[in-house]
Amino acid sequence: MELGFFRVASAVPAIKVADCYYNATKIIEIIKEAQSKNVEVITFPELSITGYTCADLFFQTLLINEAEKNLKRILDETENFDIISIVGMPLEVDNSIINAAVVIQRGRILGIVPTTYLPHYKEFNEQRWFASAPQIKHNDLTLCGQTAPLEAKILFRTPKATFSVEICEDVWATIAPSTHCALNGAEVIFNLSADNESIGKHKLLLEVLMQQSFKCICAYVFSSCGFGESTTDSVFAGNAIITEFNSLLAEGSRFSLKPQLVISDIDIDLIRHSRRINTTYTKSRELNVLEGGCIVKIDRINKPDFTEKLYRDINKDPFYPKGTNKDELLYDAFNIQTTALAKRFVHTNAKTAVIGISGGLDSTLALLVCAKTFDMIGKDRKDIIGVTMPGFGTTDRTYTNAIELMKSLGVTIREISIKDACIQHFKDIDHDITQQDVTYENSQARERTQILMDIANQSWGMVVGTGDLSELALGWATYNGDHMSMYGVNASVPKTMVQDIVRWVANKMDEKSKNILLDILDTPISPELIPADNAGNIKQKTEDLVGPYELHDFFIYHFVNNGFTPEKIFFLAKEAFAGEYDEATIKHWLSTFCRRFFNQQFKRSCLPDGPQVSISLSPRSCWRMPSDASSAMWLDDCEKIK
């Protein structure tokens, strides 16, 4: 199974300043450990063979010679390893010293990257000891008896991913070398650093690394000196950080007295997909002069079995990225909905909002949005007309909740049974009422929509749609029935987030309203188009018919947002929902998702307007797809899943 991951590591070894033999020994130990875990590329801190804080000892011939001698030890000890290692050391070039990253594999030096930006302010005095990359005129260097390219912007191209290297201050520069490398194709950036600590600096460092990985659409692997480097006035906390496109994948323990090896699996598929769809990335390549650099091709690399062990947390709620504040996201979502609806009302000068209230989740959220919107624009909530339309499947529980919710919010309540109208309709089209098929169900949905539209005409109003993103993705809506409205406020809110927003709002309301909302949340999701069972309970449960919404929302995110194959989505779902769903269940509902997503595109091609809250399937926004596209390849990919 080709999963598109790339295993990397950030190491913080034990060191002794100016003790090259000791430092090389500790580097070798960590390389061996990383090799045993099938790491593909590992990086160590800046000047890791000598130590960063050697100061004027960098002028000592013995230190420079011992650094090279111990690099040779590292080469010899790892000559049978496929892992690629990046170590830091001082090198003499043209009677100058450079602060360099040396990239090695199987006893070979693949390339040497010098620092471009040398900090020379406050506590930093690097220009006292080192020459920067632009000052070096050589294109290659002989080291340990080998000649290797010497260049600030080398691209290292492996069979799976392309990476580049920069050193410490480079990432803090206005235009970092990694920016050029990323535009030239580097998907992973490694940074060897000696980043000292001061209060508040760590937060800033994380922001810089996250921003760089986001702007360059890449992964960023950062390794900084630890406990052994702390000396005189500087303290080093040992920052081992791995980010990916503005997400923090892994981080070591700061201020640890022990060595660290932080491993993560980078999603190269995600990076490549994100670059493909981002035209600004392409335009940036066109507008910037990407001079310099060379390509080092690497034919052999470790091959981790990601199915055996994945060094990466798979979030089963991908609409809430790791590290984000869920309450803040729900606040944003609800206010996007209300602000959008407010604009539509101000623009149209509509007098009323007309909304069908079923006692279910989606109509509940839409009603809450309407109430908040009317408060925002200074309209009386009595101009919200909530219409409950009992049908053949309506239960006492949902009916009661619908009425009580409308009362608690102070909106106008109208109750119109659709039973007689549907019975007459069945007679008109000669349909047997005992035949509870798709005609039986959809007739009710379309009757309800007709009522809402006509009441809107009567009251100079606007029908507010209730359908959510998950239903649109699955086509779980009656065409020209609940599929249609004048403005769909939930259209890009996945079902799982609908639940979360309703719960979030409930916790801010009075006790009576809160209890109504909590009971609605506890009610099985159902269109209630089939009569209840003998005990009056809901018999038609949506998730029994189309599958669990938490799975489908997971599928939607990775299919639409990340462009992943069914095979990869299956693997991720298996990791995320381990212990909750077995493989056969995940595969079954993934196949259902792929089939329905393609077959139901025609409903999305003519959606009403609605605000983009997360992923949007509107043909005017984030998703454009022909209604007649074939699902064959995706279903075949599902079939291949073992």
MARDO-281207 format. One line per 4 residues: number of its first residue (from 1); for each residue x, y, z of C-alpha. Coordinates in pm, 1 decimal. Last residue first. Layout:
N
NUM) X,Y,Z | ...
This chain:
642
642) -776.1,-558.6,175.8 | -876.8,-248.1,-16.3 | -886.0,-322.2,-388.4 | -1265.2,-283.8,-398.4
638) -1241.6,72.5,-270.2 | -998.9,159.2,-550.3 | -1246.2,14.4,-799.3 | -1515.1,237.9,-646.4
634) -1290.7,539.5,-696.2 | -1208.1,444.8,-1054.2 | -1574.1,377.6,-1143.3 | -1721.5,699.0,-996.7
630) -1791.0,845.3,-1339.0 | -1852.2,1218.0,-1376.5 | -2205.5,1298.3,-1500.9 | -2279.7,1587.6,-1265.8
626) -1954.8,1755.6,-1361.3 | -1760.0,1880.4,-1059.2 | -1682.4,2223.2,-921.8 | -1616.7,2250.2,-551.0
622) -1483.5,2545.3,-352.6 | -1729.6,2825.8,-425.9 | -1986.1,2884.7,-699.4 | -2056.5,2514.3,-753.9
618) -2127.8,2495.0,-378.4 | -1964.8,2200.3,-207.9 | -1811.3,2417.3,64.2 | -1556.7,2298.5,316.5
614) -1578.8,2501.7,635.0 | -1819.3,2788.6,699.3 | -1889.6,2900.5,345.3 | -2221.9,3083.3,363.3
610) -2520.1,2963.5,158.9 | -2666.5,3034.1,-183.4 | -2908.9,2778.3,-323.0 | -2759.7,2463.1,-471.6
606) -2792.2,2380.3,-839.6 | -2483.3,2169.1,-908.9 | -2508.7,2015.6,-562.1 | -2815.2,1813.7,-654.4
602) -2653.0,1694.6,-977.4 | -2355.9,1567.9,-773.4 | -2567.9,1286.6,-629.6 | -2417.3,992.6,-820.4
598) -2059.4,1094.6,-747.6 | -2092.8,1143.6,-373.1 | -2334.0,849.7,-345.9 | -2093.1,595.2,-487.9
594) -1787.0,727.1,-305.3 | -1970.9,748.9,28.5 | -2121.6,401.8,-2.3 | -1778.1,258.6,-78.1
590) -1645.5,435.8,231.2 | -1940.1,296.3,427.8 | -1853.0,-61.3,338.9 | -1476.3,-15.2,382.4
586) -1520.6,131.3,730.7 | -1753.8,-150.1,834.7 | -1522.1,-421.3,698.8 | -1223.3,-266.0,875.6
582) -1385.8,-268.1,1218.9 | -1530.5,44.7,1372.7 | -1473.2,183.4,1723.0 | -1153.9,8.2,1838.9
578) -938.3,196.4,1588.7 | -1133.4,495.8,1458.7 | -841.1,721.1,1362.2 | -607.6,447.3,1240.1
574) -871.2,265.9,1033.1 | -994.1,601.4,908.0 | -642.5,689.1,790.3 | -602.7,357.8,608.9
570) -945.3,386.8,447.3 | -873.3,743.2,337.3 | -549.7,617.9,179.9 | -724.7,345.8,-20.2
566) -1010.5,579.9,-111.0 | -753.5,814.5,-267.4 | -680.6,1149.1,-103.8 | -773.5,1484.6,-257.8
562) -696.4,1671.3,64.3 | -1000.8,1896.7,110.3 | -1258.7,1701.6,-87.7 | -1164.7,1340.9,-15.3
558) -996.8,1391.1,322.3 | -1268.6,1613.3,463.8 | -1561.2,1424.6,314.0 | -1433.8,1087.0,438.9
554) -1400.6,1212.6,797.8 | -1747.1,1367.0,775.1 | -1872.4,1031.7,645.8 | -1719.7,842.4,936.4
550) -1861.0,1077.4,1199.6 | -2191.5,1067.6,1011.8 | -2233.6,695.5,1067.6 | -2377.5,518.1,761.8
546) -2632.8,579.2,488.0 | -2931.5,374.9,608.5 | -2857.9,293.7,971.5 | -2721.4,646.8,1010.8
542) -3050.8,791.8,890.3 | -3272.6,613.2,1141.4 | -3623.6,530.7,1017.6 | -3809.3,362.8,1305.2
538) -3843.6,659.2,1537.7 | -4033.7,552.1,1848.5 | -4412.7,551.9,1891.8 | -4419.0,216.1,2071.3
534) -4576.3,48.0,1768.6 | -4295.2,174.6,1545.8 | -4297.1,519.6,1387.6 | -4438.7,585.5,1040.6
530) -4183.6,647.1,760.1 | -4091.2,1002.7,661.2 | -3920.2,1087.6,988.2 | -3608.0,1233.4,819.2
526) -3408.8,1076.9,1105.0 | -3116.0,1149.5,1335.5 | -3178.0,971.6,1668.0 | -3274.1,1217.4,1946.2
522) -3005.5,1298.5,2206.3 | -2916.3,1629.2,2045.4 | -3284.8,1723.8,2046.4 | -3294.4,1634.2,2415.8
518) -2994.5,1858.9,2479.0 | -3163.0,2143.7,2292.2 | -3479.1,2116.6,2501.9 | -3270.9,2099.9,2821.6
514) -3078.1,2413.4,2724.0 | -3397.7,2602.5,2652.4 | -3527.0,2523.2,3001.9 | -3194.3,2597.4,3173.7
510) -3136.9,2934.3,3009.8 | -2891.9,2949.2,2721.0 | -2511.6,2959.9,2682.6 | -2455.5,2584.3,2716.4
506) -2719.3,2523.7,2450.9 | -2524.7,2736.0,2200.8 | -2219.1,2508.1,2229.6 | -2441.1,2196.8,2214.6
502) -2605.8,2326.8,1896.4 | -2264.1,2412.7,1755.1 | -2127.3,2065.4,1834.2 | -2418.5,1881.2,1676.9
498) -2394.6,2089.2,1361.7 | -2020.9,2019.8,1370.6 | -2082.9,1644.9,1347.8 | -2328.5,1704.6,1064.9
494) -2078.6,1900.3,857.4 | -2145.3,2275.9,817.7 | -2114.4,2395.9,458.6 | -2483.3,2416.6,368.6
490) -2604.9,2507.1,716.9 | -2731.6,2858.5,636.5 | -2908.0,2760.6,314.6 | -3066.1,3072.4,160.1
486) -3378.4,3080.0,-57.5 | -3450.8,2710.9,-8.7 | -3423.2,2380.1,-196.9 | -3277.5,2038.9,-108.1
482) -3558.8,1998.5,145.9 | -3773.5,1930.4,-159.2 | -3661.0,2022.5,-507.8 | -3441.3,1712.0,-500.8
478) -3506.5,1534.6,-173.3 | -3193.6,1538.9,42.1 | -2936.8,1279.2,140.3 | -2718.2,1350.3,-164.1
474) -2426.8,1207.9,32.1 | -2214.2,1522.2,11.1 | -2522.1,1742.9,49.9 | -2633.0,1554.9,360.3
470) -2287.3,1591.6,514.9 | -2275.7,1963.0,432.8 | -2603.5,2045.4,608.1 | -2967.3,2096.7,504.1
466) -3162.8,2365.6,693.9 | -3269.6,2619.7,434.3 | -3410.5,2960.4,529.0 | -3720.8,3047.4,326.7
462) -3733.3,3425.6,286.3 | -4031.6,3645.2,359.0 | -4281.5,3886.0,215.7 | -4536.9,3716.7,441.2
458) -4758.9,3545.3,185.0 | -4470.6,3463.0,-47.7 | -4274.6,3313.1,243.5 | -4585.2,3114.4,335.7
454) -4590.4,2982.9,-22.3 | -4226.5,2877.3,-12.0 | -4268.1,2704.5,322.9 | -4577.6,2514.0,213.3
450) -4413.3,2403.7,-111.4 | -4108.2,2282.1,81.1 | -4325.9,2072.2,310.8 | -4507.6,1916.4,17.3
446) -4172.6,1836.4,-145.1 | -4049.5,1650.3,162.0 | -4377.1,1460.7,194.7 | -4379.6,1357.9,-169.7
442) -4020.4,1244.2,-127.3 | -4109.8,973.2,123.4 | -4404.0,808.5,-52.2 | -4231.6,837.7,-388.1
438) -3918.1,678.1,-241.0 | -4118.7,379.4,-116.2 | -4379.5,327.4,153.4 | -4632.0,141.8,-60.1
434) -4928.9,147.8,176.8 | -5035.7,481.6,29.3 | -5078.2,322.4,-315.6 | -4993.0,591.8,-570.6
430) -5244.5,697.9,-835.5 | -5085.7,1037.0,-905.6 | -5388.0,1232.3,-785.2 | -5471.6,980.9,-512.8
426) -5119.0,1004.8,-373.1 | -5150.9,1383.4,-385.2 | -5474.4,1372.4,-188.1 | -5303.7,1158.7,76.7
422) -5009.3,1401.2,74.2 | -5235.4,1703.6,131.0 | -5422.0,1522.8,408.0 | -5100.8,1425.6,589.2
418) -4912.8,1753.9,556.7 | -5018.3,1891.6,895.0 | -4967.8,2265.5,928.4 | -4855.8,2412.9,1260.4
414) -4745.0,2774.5,1270.6 | -4540.7,2924.6,1549.8 | -4414.6,3282.6,1555.9 | -4079.5,3306.4,1734.0
410) -4013.2,3358.7,2105.0 | -3703.6,3141.1,2133.4 | -3847.8,2928.5,2413.9 | -4177.1,2889.5,2227.7
406) -4002.3,2775.6,1911.5 | -3802.2,2519.3,2107.5 | -4112.8,2392.1,2285.2 | -4300.1,2337.3,1960.4
402) -4014.1,2156.6,1786.4 | -3933.0,1952.4,2097.7 | -4293.8,1838.2,2126.7 | -4309.3,1731.9,1761.7
398) -3972.0,1553.1,1787.6 | -4081.9,1351.0,2090.2 | -4437.5,1287.1,1976.1 | -4309.0,1123.8,1659.8
394) -4351.4,1245.1,1301.9 | -4345.9,960.2,1052.9 | -4674.8,1016.3,866.0 | -4635.5,1392.1,865.1
390) -4634.6,1679.4,1110.7 | -4547.3,2015.2,955.7 | -4391.9,2251.2,1209.3 | -4353.8,2600.5,1070.6
386) -4135.4,2854.3,1247.0 | -4212.0,3204.5,1125.5 | -3936.2,3442.7,1231.7 | -4099.8,3784.5,1229.6
382) -4190.3,3728.1,1594.8 | -3815.5,3746.1,1658.0 | -3846.9,4123.2,1614.0 | -3570.1,4267.1,1396.7
378) -3277.0,4466.1,1531.8 | -3012.5,4345.9,1288.2 | -2815.6,4145.1,1542.1 | -3120.0,4013.2,1730.9
374) -3268.7,3895.3,1401.5 | -2943.8,3714.4,1323.5 | -2931.1,3543.9,1666.2 | -3284.5,3410.5,1620.2
370) -3221.3,3302.9,1260.5 | -2901.9,3115.9,1355.4 | -3084.4,2937.2,1637.4 | -3357.2,2840.8,1388.2
366) -3097.9,2701.9,1144.8 | -2937.2,2504.4,1426.6 | -3270.3,2351.8,1526.5 | -3362.0,2280.3,1164.1
362) -3043.5,2077.7,1131.7 | -3070.4,1888.7,1459.9 | -3426.9,1759.2,1451.0 | -3742.6,1892.0,1614.0
358) -3890.1,1933.7,1268.2 | -3897.2,2311.7,1231.1 | -3948.9,2439.3,876.9 | -3822.2,2793.4,840.4
354) -3968.2,3117.6,716.5 | -3769.9,3431.9,788.3 | -3982.9,3742.1,763.2 | -3983.0,4095.9,626.2
350) -3725.6,4060.0,349.0 | -3524.2,4377.2,293.2 | -3327.2,4186.3,31.3 | -2987.1,4333.6,119.0
346) -3039.1,4365.7,493.8 | -3178.9,4013.1,506.0 | -2892.3,3866.3,302.0 | -2633.5,4051.5,511.1
342) -2786.4,3923.2,832.8 | -2782.0,3567.7,694.9 | -2408.8,3593.1,630.1 | -2342.1,3741.7,972.7
338) -2542.3,3466.9,1142.3 | -2370.3,3181.1,962.8 | -2020.0,3323.5,997.7 | -2101.8,3388.5,1362.6
334) -2195.6,3027.1,1427.1 | -1880.5,2896.0,1258.4 | -1645.7,3143.0,1427.2 | -1780.9,3068.2,1774.7
330) -1756.1,2697.3,1697.0 | -1392.1,2745.4,1595.6 | -1317.1,2941.5,1911.9 | -1479.8,2674.2,2126.8
326) -1267.5,2408.0,1958.2 | -937.9,2583.7,2030.2 | -688.8,2464.6,1771.0 | -385.9,2247.2,1845.0
322) -484.8,1962.1,1616.0 | -722.3,2072.5,1343.2 | -1096.5,2064.9,1419.1 | -1262.5,1975.4,1086.8
318) -1035.7,1670.2,1101.8 | -1244.5,1511.6,1381.3 | -1095.1,1159.4,1377.7 | -752.0,1317.7,1405.3
314) -479.1,1082.4,1291.4 | -181.4,1111.4,1523.9 | 147.9,1048.3,1346.6 | 436.3,811.6,1387.7
310) 258.1,525.8,1210.8 | 366.2,171.2,1297.0 | 285.8,-152.5,1114.0 | 82.4,1.9,834.1
306) 355.2,263.6,790.2 | 609.1,-3.3,701.1 | 916.8,215.0,669.9 | 1129.7,194.7,354.3
302) 1472.5,346.7,411.3 | 1630.4,522.3,113.4 | 1816.6,446.3,-206.8 | 1837.3,650.3,-525.9
298) 1941.7,987.1,-387.1 | 1967.7,1260.4,-649.0 | 2146.0,1578.1,-549.5 | 2003.2,1880.1,-728.5
294) 2178.8,2215.0,-745.5 | 2111.4,2562.1,-618.9 | 2144.7,2906.3,-766.7 | 1875.4,3134.0,-900.0
290) 1504.7,3115.3,-828.1 | 1411.5,3460.7,-955.2 | 1064.1,3511.6,-812.3 | 751.7,3601.2,-1011.2
286) 690.6,3265.9,-1183.1 | 753.1,3049.9,-878.9 | 526.1,3278.6,-678.6 | 255.0,3232.0,-940.8
282) 261.0,2855.7,-885.8 | 233.6,2896.1,-508.7 | -43.0,3152.6,-557.0 | -227.7,2899.9,-775.6
278) -279.9,2673.0,-475.1 | -456.4,2360.0,-601.3 | -143.4,2170.1,-697.3 | 48.0,2293.8,-394.0
274) -209.0,2156.0,-151.6 | -215.4,1823.2,-335.2 | 163.2,1796.8,-316.6 | 175.4,1880.0,53.6
270) -106.5,1638.9,138.8 | 51.7,1355.8,-59.9 | 383.0,1422.4,119.4 | 219.1,1344.9,453.7
266) 511.9,1365.6,696.1 | 552.2,1075.4,938.0 | 691.8,1190.9,1269.8 | 985.1,1108.3,1496.0
262) 1127.3,1297.7,1793.8 | 1453.4,1156.9,1928.7 | 1564.2,1323.1,2249.9 | 1874.9,1316.8,2469.4
258) 1816.7,1367.1,2844.5 | 1832.7,1676.5,3064.4 | 1498.1,1794.9,2926.9 | 1440.2,2169.0,2916.6
254) 1180.0,2130.0,2641.9 | 1017.7,1793.6,2581.2 | 993.4,1712.1,2211.8 | 738.7,1831.5,1960.4
250) 533.8,1653.8,1694.7 | 286.7,1725.1,1416.6 | 223.9,2096.5,1468.7 | 5.5,2202.1,1178.3
246) 78.4,2508.7,964.5 | 155.4,2306.0,647.6 | 343.7,2037.2,837.7 | 540.1,2101.8,1153.8
242) 808.6,1901.5,1333.5 | 977.4,2045.9,1641.4 | 1271.5,1935.6,1853.8 | 1359.8,2229.2,2078.3
238) 1640.6,2141.2,2318.3 | 1603.7,2406.5,2588.5 | 1925.7,2600.2,2537.6 | 2037.0,2844.6,2805.3
234) 2287.3,3119.8,2733.5 | 2490.0,3332.8,2978.1 | 2788.5,3104.7,3048.5 | 2691.8,2763.7,2911.4
230) 2392.6,2563.6,2796.7 | 2505.3,2330.3,2518.2 | 2471.7,2012.5,2722.4 | 2103.6,2083.8,2793.8
226) 1980.4,2104.7,2436.7 | 2069.6,2242.2,2098.0 | 1799.4,2287.0,1834.5 | 1636.1,2060.0,1577.5
222) 1363.9,2180.5,1341.7 | 1178.6,1978.4,1078.5 | 949.9,2185.2,853.4 | 690.8,2030.1,623.1
218) 585.4,2218.9,313.9 | 329.0,2457.6,172.6 | 590.4,2738.2,163.6 | 355.1,2985.8,333.2
214) 223.4,2724.6,577.2 | 560.1,2567.8,660.7 | 706.3,2913.6,714.4 | 409.2,3025.5,922.3
210) 426.6,2718.8,1145.3 | 799.4,2764.2,1195.3 | 765.2,3134.7,1278.4 | 466.8,3077.6,1510.1
206) 649.5,2799.2,1692.5 | 951.3,3024.3,1740.8 | 733.2,3306.0,1873.6 | 580.4,3075.0,2133.3
202) 928.0,2956.9,2229.2 | 1054.0,3312.1,2264.7 | 806.9,3412.9,2534.8 | 1065.3,3404.9,2811.5
198) 1417.8,3362.1,2680.3 | 1576.9,3052.5,2533.8 | 1863.9,2989.4,2295.7 | 1809.9,2852.8,1946.8
194) 2110.0,2664.8,1822.5 | 1960.1,2534.0,1501.4 | 1983.5,2275.3,1228.1 | 1677.6,2328.7,1009.7
190) 1534.6,2064.7,777.3 | 1284.4,2164.8,507.9 | 1046.5,1910.8,352.2 | 866.0,1949.4,19.0
186) 1153.9,2108.5,-172.6 | 1033.3,2183.2,-526.2 | 1205.1,2498.8,-651.3 | 946.5,2712.6,-474.1
182) 1031.0,2525.6,-153.8 | 1402.9,2586.9,-207.7 | 1347.5,2958.7,-262.1 | 1143.0,2985.2,58.9
178) 1394.7,2762.4,237.2 | 1662.4,3025.8,177.4 | 1452.6,3255.5,398.5 | 1322.6,3590.2,277.5
174) 1281.1,3824.0,574.0 | 1526.6,3610.0,769.9 | 1417.5,3414.0,1077.9 | 1438.7,3082.4,889.5
170) 1802.7,3147.0,797.2 | 1894.7,3225.5,1158.0 | 1910.6,2852.8,1241.8 | 2057.4,2667.9,943.5
166) 1892.3,2564.4,619.5 | 1843.1,2228.9,452.2 | 1645.5,2099.3,156.1 | 1410.6,1811.5,85.5
162) 1253.9,1630.0,-207.7 | 1026.7,1333.2,-142.9 | 970.9,964.9,-218.2 | 1251.2,842.7,-446.7
158) 1484.4,1098.9,-286.4 | 1574.2,1440.9,-426.5 | 1808.0,1652.9,-216.0 | 1772.3,2011.3,-336.4
154) 2076.8,2223.7,-261.7 | 2018.3,2590.2,-185.0 | 2314.8,2705.2,21.6 | 2576.0,2523.6,-188.4
150) 2884.1,2306.6,-137.1 | 2862.0,1999.0,-359.6 | 3065.0,1698.3,-240.1 | 3421.0,1576.3,-284.9
146) 3524.0,1289.8,-59.6 | 3852.0,1231.4,127.8 | 3698.5,1321.0,461.5 | 3597.8,1655.9,307.9
142) 3666.6,1795.0,-36.7 | 3443.3,2089.9,-114.0 | 3217.2,2192.8,-399.4 | 3074.7,2505.0,-559.0
138) 3345.9,2727.2,-409.5 | 3305.3,3104.3,-400.7 | 3202.1,3139.9,-37.0 | 3103.5,3490.9,71.0
134) 2739.7,3440.3,-36.1 | 2719.0,3137.3,200.6 | 2821.9,3324.2,513.5 | 3171.0,3341.3,669.0
130) 3199.8,3239.9,1032.5 | 3376.5,3337.5,1352.9 | 3311.1,3704.7,1435.4 | 3008.1,3700.9,1206.1
126) 2850.1,3461.1,1455.5 | 2832.3,3712.3,1738.8 | 2482.9,3655.8,1880.8 | 2387.7,3783.5,2228.3
122) 2237.8,4109.9,2097.6 | 2313.3,4128.2,1725.3 | 2530.6,3947.2,1476.5 | 2314.7,3671.5,1333.8
118) 2474.3,3493.9,1035.7 | 2235.8,3451.9,742.6 | 2329.1,3210.8,462.4 | 2455.9,2920.3,668.9
114) 2647.7,2664.7,466.0 | 2497.2,2347.5,312.4 | 2723.7,2050.8,232.2 | 2607.3,1766.7,10.0
110) 2582.5,1391.0,-29.0 | 2877.1,1289.0,190.6 | 2895.5,911.5,165.8 | 2927.1,647.8,438.2
106) 2585.2,501.2,366.5 | 2416.2,844.4,384.5 | 2537.6,1195.3,471.6 | 2416.4,1556.3,463.3
102) 2663.2,1800.2,619.4 | 2517.9,2121.2,762.0 | 2772.4,2401.3,777.7 | 2891.6,2696.1,985.2
98) 3171.1,2821.2,763.8 | 3528.9,2905.2,858.3 | 3747.9,3111.9,630.7 | 4094.9,3035.3,497.5
94) 3945.1,2942.7,159.8 | 3698.0,2698.2,318.4 | 3745.1,2563.8,671.7 | 3451.1,2371.2,808.4
90) 3252.9,2405.4,1132.4 | 3003.6,2125.7,1204.6 | 2636.0,2032.1,1190.6 | 2490.6,1690.3,1114.9
86) 2222.5,1579.8,869.9 | 2158.5,1204.3,846.9 | 2000.0,1005.1,562.4 | 1899.5,653.9,675.9
82) 2002.4,376.2,439.5 | 2256.0,244.8,689.8 | 2556.8,28.7,596.5 | 2808.2,315.0,607.5
78) 2675.0,435.1,943.8 | 2980.3,372.0,1166.1 | 3224.8,475.8,893.7 | 3049.8,801.7,815.3
74) 3014.6,888.3,1185.1 | 3384.3,818.4,1240.4 | 3470.7,1033.7,937.8 | 3265.5,1316.3,1092.9
70) 3484.6,1255.9,1396.8 | 3802.5,1328.9,1202.3 | 3644.6,1635.7,1043.9 | 3549.2,1779.9,1382.6
66) 3890.1,1688.5,1521.3 | 4061.1,1891.5,1249.2 | 3846.7,2201.0,1309.1 | 3894.8,2176.4,1687.8
62) 4272.0,2126.7,1652.2 | 4307.4,2425.7,1420.8 | 4160.5,2657.4,1683.5 | 3964.8,2950.2,1540.7
58) 3636.0,2784.5,1641.0 | 3772.7,2798.3,1997.4 | 3682.9,3166.8,1978.1 | 3317.1,3082.3,2055.8
54) 3271.8,2709.9,2131.9 | 2902.4,2771.6,2204.3 | 2758.2,2570.2,1917.3 | 2896.4,2227.2,2004.5
50) 3169.6,2052.1,1812.5 | 2985.9,1772.4,1630.4 | 2642.2,1934.1,1672.4 | 2734.7,2257.9,1496.7
46) 2360.7,2329.2,1453.7 | 2130.6,2062.1,1589.1 | 2074.6,1713.8,1444.2 | 1855.7,1609.1,1152.4
42) 1715.6,1269.0,1060.2 | 1590.8,1148.8,720.4 | 1425.1,815.8,631.9 | 1353.4,687.9,981.2
38) 1318.2,310.6,970.5 | 1281.4,268.5,1346.8 | 1610.0,74.7,1374.1 | 1772.9,350.2,1168.4
34) 1653.6,606.6,1423.6 | 1821.1,411.6,1706.0 | 2142.1,378.3,1505.5 | 2138.6,750.0,1423.9
30) 2086.0,824.4,1793.6 | 2391.7,624.9,1900.3 | 2602.6,772.7,1618.9 | 2520.0,1126.1,1736.4
26) 2621.1,1033.1,2092.9 | 2958.3,900.0,1976.2 | 3011.0,1204.2,1754.4 | 2955.3,1431.1,2054.3
22) 3199.7,1242.4,2275.2 | 3469.8,1245.5,2007.6 | 3411.6,1612.5,1925.2 | 3449.5,1740.0,2282.0
18) 3438.3,2120.0,2225.6 | 3115.4,2166.4,2426.9 | 2994.5,1834.0,2562.9 | 2687.9,1692.7,2397.3
14) 2379.1,1480.1,2463.7 | 2179.3,1452.8,2145.1 | 1871.3,1650.5,2034.6 | 1727.0,1471.7,1733.9
10) 1452.7,1568.6,1489.8 | 1320.0,1278.7,1287.2 | 1159.5,1213.4,951.9 | 942.7,940.5,799.9
6) 786.0,1027.0,462.5 | 422.1,930.0,402.2 | 254.3,887.3,62.8 | 49.1,579.7,152.5
2) 158.5,330.1,-111.7 | 0.0,0.0,0.0
